[in-house]
Amino acid sequence: MFTNRWLAGALCAGLLLASGAARAADGVSFIEPQDGATVSNPVQVKFAVEGMKIAPAGTMTEGTGHHHLLIDGQPVPKGTVIPVSDKSLHFGKGQTETELTLPPGDHTLTLQFGDGAHRSYGPEWSKTITVHVK
C-alpha cells in the first residue's frame, strides 16, 4: 500500500541522489580524446570544466580559472603555481582546445585547473588520461 508519506520520502531520496550526482560531476574533463585512445599527430585535445567558470589569466574572481595541460606529468598540489614548459601548457586566454604533436608511444595528459595567478586548485580539479600515439 503506497502512502503520501512513502511517496514524499521516495521523492526526497531521489532529489538527494540527483543533487549528489551533480556535485560529483564538478571538475575538469576531456571531451577529446577519450582515455585509452589511439591517436595520430596532430592530436586534437578538447577540454571542459563544470563547477567553475573559465576566465583569463590575471582574473582573481573566486570560482574562476583556466586550463593547464601537463604532458606526461602529475596533478599539481593545491596552491602550487603550475610551471610553464613545453610539457606544461597554459591556456590563460580561456582556450578549451589545442593541437599537440607528440612522439609515438604512450603518453599521459593531465588537465589541471588553476586560478588567475596559475595556482593549482589541486588534484580534485585535475583529470589524467592515457593516449597511444601511432
Secondary structure, DSSP 8 states (H G I E B T S, - for coil): ---HHHHHHHHHHHHHHHHHHHHHT-EEEEEES-TT-EE-SSEEEEEEEESSEE--TT---TTEEEEEEEET-----TT-B---BTTEEE-TT---EEEE---SEEEEEEEEEE-TT-BB--GGGEEEEEEEE-
